């Protein structure tokens, strides 16, 4: 009877460990994806501001 209880507890613990590792990998992947999107967004804004500044400097002065 004790071996059956130990087997059941081990099964539950390994299942929880597996689920925890899966959630951890999902969180890391999600954070990496968000970081990439934020970097692209910042790069786009920077490029557009630089283009605007260059275009503004090429306009004749009033």
N, C-alpha and C positions, 0 to 999 in steps of 0.2 A: 504494500500500500504506500509506503514512503517513497519508493522509486517512481510510482505514478505521479505523486504530487511534485516531486523534483523535476520530472519530465515536463509537466504542465507549466511549472514556474519558469523553467528554462525556455520553453517555447514562447511564453508571453514576453519574457525579457529580451530574447533575440528578436522577436517581432517588433517590440518597442524600439530597440536599438536600430533596427533596419529602417523603421519609419522616421526616427530622429535623424539619421544620416541622410535619408532622402529629402527631408524638409530642409536640412542644412544646405545641401547641394542646390536645391531649388532657390533658396534665398540668395545664395552667392551668385547664381546665374542671373536672377532678377536684378540684383544690385549692379552687376557688371553691365547688363543691358541698359539700365537707367543711366549709368555713368557714361556709356558710349553715346547715348542719345543727347545727354546734356552737353558733352564735349562738341558734338556736331552742331548743336544749336548755338553754342557760344562762338564756334568758328564761323558759322554763317553770319551771325550778327557782326562780328569783327570784320569780316570781308566786306559786308555791305556798308559799314561805317567808313572803312578805308576807301571804297569806291566813291562814296558820297563826298568825302573830303577831297579826293583827287578831282572829281568833277567840279566841285565848288571852287577849287583853286584855279581851274582852267577858265572859268567865266571871267569876262572883262570886268574890271573894277569900275564902280560908279563914281 
